[in-house]
Every structure is written in C-alpha cells, then in structure tokens.
Amino acid sequence: MTQDVLTRPPGEPPPPPARSGLLPRVLPPGLYAGRAHTLVERSLLVNRRTWMAVVSGFFEPLFFLLALGQGLGALVGEVTGPDGQPLTYAEFVAPALLAASAMNGAIYDATYNIFFKFRYAKLYDAVLATPLGPVDVALGEISWALIRGGMYSGGFLVVMLGMGLVGSWWAVLALPAALLVAFAFAAVGMAATTWLRSWQDFEFVQLALVPMFLFSTTFYPLTVYPRPVQVAVEVFPLYHAIELMRGLATGVVHWGMLGHAAYFLVLAALGAVVASRRLGRLLLR
Amino acid sequence: MSEEPDTVASVIRDTALVRASGLVKRFGDFEAVRGIDVEVHRGEAFGFLGPNGAGKSSTMRMIACVSPRTSGDLRVLGGDPDVDGPRIRARIGVVPQQDNLDNELTVRQNLHVYGRYFGLPRAHVRARAEELLDFAQLTERADDEVEPLSGGMKRRLTIARSLVNDPELLLLDEPTTGLDPQARHLLWDRLFRLKQNGVTLIVTTHYMDEAEQLCDRLVVMDDGRVVAEGSPAELIRAHASREVVELRFAPGHQERAVPVARELAERVEALPDRLLLYTGDGEAALAAAHRRGLQPVATLVRRGTLEDVFLHLTGRSLVD
C-alpha cells in the first residue's frame, strides 16, 4: 500500500496549461477550458473497442448506390446533370449519397449516442466536475461526430472513384465539403438532442431525416417538382449538401456554391452555440 | 519539514478553504438552501449531516462550482465559483451521490481519460492511475469493464477518479449510501488515509455513525438551514446527553409511562415505537424506571449519538 500517494512532490503535477486560441477570449471563462480534444480522445478510445458498429455505417450508402445506381439505373438510363450534360443515373445519385453519408454518420452519433451519454450514462455530469465546461463538451462531441461523418464520406468517395463515378478533379474538395456538412448536421443534431425527453422522441428525428433523404433531389432533379415545392426543398440542409457534392463530383463549379458552404457554416455555428447553451442550462443548475 | 516563519504564504494556507455566508439556492419557487453560513478549514474533515432533502447536495454542488448560487457569498479555495469555476474545479475532487463512471471505458481508462480532462500530460496520468488503482485496491480489475464491479468497487473507483488531479479539497456526497458494512469500513479506511495525507474532506451523509467516524466538525442541516454546528462530541454534549436509555413498550402501554419517565431523566423523547430518556447515568435511570413499576418489553442503555442531537433539534430522525 502506498502511503504517499497523495502527497504532491514539489513541482508536480504541472498546472493545467493556460487556455489558448481565439475562442477562450470571446467566451466566458466558466464555459470553455479549451480542452475539447480530450473528449475526442475519449471517443476514439471507446470506438476502438466497438469499431464494427462504426464500420457498418459505411455500407448503408454503398447498398443504396448498388441498388439504385446500378440496379434502377439500368432502367432509367441517362439523366440531365447540373449544367445540362447527360449523366448515367449512378453518376447522378452517387454525389447525393455522399452527402447523405456525411449527414447520417454525423447525425446518428450526435443524436442517439449523445442522448444516451447525456440522459443515462451521466457522462457530462462527470465531465463538468472537471475544469471542462459545456462548450468543451459540445465542441468535443460535435468534433467526434464530424470525424465519424467524414470517415464515411471519405470511404464512400473512394468507392465512387473506384466505380468511375467521379468526373472531375474538383471532387478532391468533396471531402472538406463533407466535413463541413457533417459538422453542421452534428451541431444541429446535438442541439436538437438536448430537447429530446425519451427514446420515443427519436421518432421526430426520423420524421425529419427520412423525407429529407428522399426528397432533397437525392434520386431525381429539382425540376420534377412544381415551383412551390421546389422552394420548400431548397430550404432542406441536405439539398444544399447535395448541390455542393453534385457540382464538385461532376466538375460543374460556380460561385453560388460558396452560398451553400456559407449555409452550413451558419448552421454549424448556430448548432454549436445552442448545444453549448442548452448543456450548460440543463447540467449547471 | 522545517518550521516556516509566519509569512504571507503560510497565512494564506491557513485561511478557510470554503467560506459561505448567507448562501441561498432556489429552484423556481423551491428554496433548497436558505441562507447558510459555513467555514471549512484546511486539513479538516467537515460534514453536512441531515435527512434527505435538507439541502446538503445543493450546497455541495455550489461548492463544486457546478451550480450557481442564487444569492449570498461563496468562496472556494479563495475564488468565486461564478468567476473562477474552472480554476477551482482544477484543484478539487468530486465524488457525486450517484456514481457516474464511464461505463464505455475500462477501470484504468476511466482514470486515464478523467486525468486528461484536467489537462494533465499522458505520462503523468498513466503513472498516477497505477498509484490510484493500488490505493483503491482495484489493480487486479484494472482492465475490466466498470459495469460488473460491485457497488463498493465502483465507489472506490469513483473516489480514485476524483483524486487524479491531486485535489486539495475532496467533496464526497453520501459516500457510503447503499454499501454493505464491509464495503463501508474499507471506504472509511481510505478516507482516513486521505485525511492523514492532508486532504481536506467535505462529506455529506445521513448516517450518524459515518459523521461521527469521519468528521472533525460538522453542521446539522434541516430544511435548507443549519440548525447546529460543532464537533460530534460538542454537539452531543450540547444537544443530547452522555447516555440514553431506550424503553420499548407493548403496544398501547407507552403513553402511560411518559409521565414517570419524565421524572427520571433530564429530558424524554417519545418516538412512535419507544421512549428515549436522556440522562448522565443510564444504568441508574433504568434501575429507577424498574423501581417505579415501568414494565418495558425491551431496554437499551447506550451513549448519546448525533442521531439524538438531530432528533432533539428537529423532532425527527435522520433517516425518514
């Protein structure tokens, strides 16, 4: 038995490093310790042991691509691409599924997993007893969700490349674009999760995700809809993600795409702020 | 250690680690803490004793800087929790009422990851985790999942986790509630060691034996207020008596015995199932009771405890 476990030798341990970077200076000191990465470290450690669950998420968009792109695509033939050029159906659907994989990877982690850790495992109660604040928790957890979404997108991008579904070098930018999309969905998902009361409430998450996945020009172009419906679809975040990905994958790039990117930047910032505030309000009572 | 002159540094070291005055916590219309004054000094083991709902946990959460106070003043390690929260939390350890260990990690990983939350370097955390596993007698379970551990082991791991940052102040909210006697004694032993090593302890409990065992000084809380303060012995001296005679009667016979009992003791407390006679000499009072014709079905002479203090101050027992 060590008796001297608790006597602190002089000069040890080193004091916690001072906060650095821009965020600490604009945020109240009680909310952010500048150490969100320690939560990412935790997630890596946890998911190292359950990597199968992570890997399985990669296959969903792949199955969709095979079933719709190759299967249904044989019936559909050619469709019209972003600037009127003809595309095979697989070329048309693949970028949309890329966007959806970024969304799904991020949002499932940010909703189901965070709900469990928040309501049942009481993980964040334990974390907030340390110098970390709610902003560290939000940024750390959102970062992990975006890493997960980004991994799915990266894997899917490689599959697209292998199947010859990438028509332009611009597609290199699809990966950072996917990370941005994942970031925004993770942030909004985490913010929304703070309002969920029970597992039944996840029906609402499904209710938002499924129509968005089906109707955001994933499987057919926007021109199919009458104008009023088009306007509604253009509000969906996934629509903007698909526009981005489809443009980059086919090489039809224009300045308007910065608008789509800006949409996600705003969404990500809003989500992160709301998620941090809600966590703080719910846990630091 | 050589004797230090009375420098500014040593003066600071001697001031209160926790100082609360007029501390209030309100949740909506409900006032959980109604203006308490408390001071905890370096190196002491301080207790909040009181029944469930007395405001102990709310007070602890305010001291732990995870619950902003509604009004009043609070200083922890010299800082204001509203302003210096993270800096204060870096120097304290918290053992919450309910274990919130990370069930997705192993025993050892729980210590590693928690240390990282404090910004400690990986190598330091790794070494510290081994010391703490030893301290908590969990070395053999280091690579196991947390979930299958016994209640006592989980509690020890929670305490080990709270020590990962070498805290100067350790907050323990009902550390042994729900544990079997053996596990409680082991835990108390660990807490004594911490105290010997100079860690300041603040403990909440509704077990009088725990408070008597662990605490140098304590406050008795009831309904959000501090109703008494002192060392266990002082409190017993002031609010109870050296000895207590418990008399149990057959149903319906207790009431008639009360007037007689009042003549035999300094004070009599009538509980639903027994009479408590507060007296300096229990055996003498019991003998007198028998002489006066009282016929209890069971008797017990014991020394006064904090339970009696609480009973006297509030008219209720601690574990309602």
Chai-1 contact restraints between the chains, C-beta under 6 A:
chainA,res_idxA,chainB,res_idxB,connection_type,confidence,min_distance_angstrom,max_distance_angstrom,comment,restraint_id
A,T2,B,E131,contact,1.0,0.0,6.0,A-B,restraint_1
A,T2,B,D134,contact,1.0,0.0,6.0,A-B,restraint_2
A,V5,B,E131,contact,1.0,0.0,6.0,A-B,restraint_3
A,V5,B,F135,contact,1.0,0.0,6.0,A-B,restraint_4
A,L6,B,N197,contact,1.0,0.0,6.0,A-B,restraint_5
A,L6,B,V199,contact,1.0,0.0,6.0,A-B,restraint_6
A,T7,B,N197,contact,1.0,0.0,6.0,A-B,restraint_7
A,R8,B,D166,contact,1.0,0.0,6.0,A-B,restraint_8
A,P13,B,L120,contact,1.0,0.0,6.0,A-B,restraint_9
A,P13,B,H124,contact,1.0,0.0,6.0,A-B,restraint_10
A,P16,B,A90,contact,1.0,0.0,6.0,A-B,restraint_11
A,P16,B,G119,contact,1.0,0.0,6.0,A-B,restraint_12
A,P17,B,G119,contact,1.0,0.0,6.0,A-B,restraint_13
A,G30,B,G85,contact,1.0,0.0,6.0,A-B,restraint_14
A,A33,B,P86,contact,1.0,0.0,6.0,A-B,restraint_15
A,R35,B,G119,contact,1.0,0.0,6.0,A-B,restraint_16
A,T38,B,R116,contact,1.0,0.0,6.0,A-B,restraint_17
A,T38,B,Y117,contact,1.0,0.0,6.0,A-B,restraint_18
A,E41,B,R116,contact,1.0,0.0,6.0,A-B,restraint_19
A,R42,B,V113,contact,1.0,0.0,6.0,A-B,restraint_20
A,L45,B,Q109,contact,1.0,0.0,6.0,A-B,restraint_21
A,V46,B,E104,contact,1.0,0.0,6.0,A-B,restraint_22
A,A121,B,N103,contact,1.0,0.0,6.0,A-B,restraint_23
A,K122,B,N100,contact,1.0,0.0,6.0,A-B,restraint_24
A,D125,B,N100,contact,1.0,0.0,6.0,A-B,restraint_25
A,A126,B,N100,contact,1.0,0.0,6.0,A-B,restraint_26
A,L128,B,V66,contact,1.0,0.0,6.0,A-B,restraint_27
A,A129,B,V94,contact,1.0,0.0,6.0,A-B,restraint_28
A,T130,B,Y117,contact,1.0,0.0,6.0,A-B,restraint_29
A,T130,B,F118,contact,1.0,0.0,6.0,A-B,restraint_30
A,P131,B,P86,contact,1.0,0.0,6.0,A-B,restraint_31
A,P131,B,R89,contact,1.0,0.0,6.0,A-B,restraint_32
A,P131,B,A90,contact,1.0,0.0,6.0,A-B,restraint_33
A,L132,B,Y117,contact,1.0,0.0,6.0,A-B,restraint_34
A,L284,B,V66,contact,1.0,0.0,6.0,A-B,restraint_35
A,R285,B,S67,contact,1.0,0.0,6.0,A-B,restraint_36
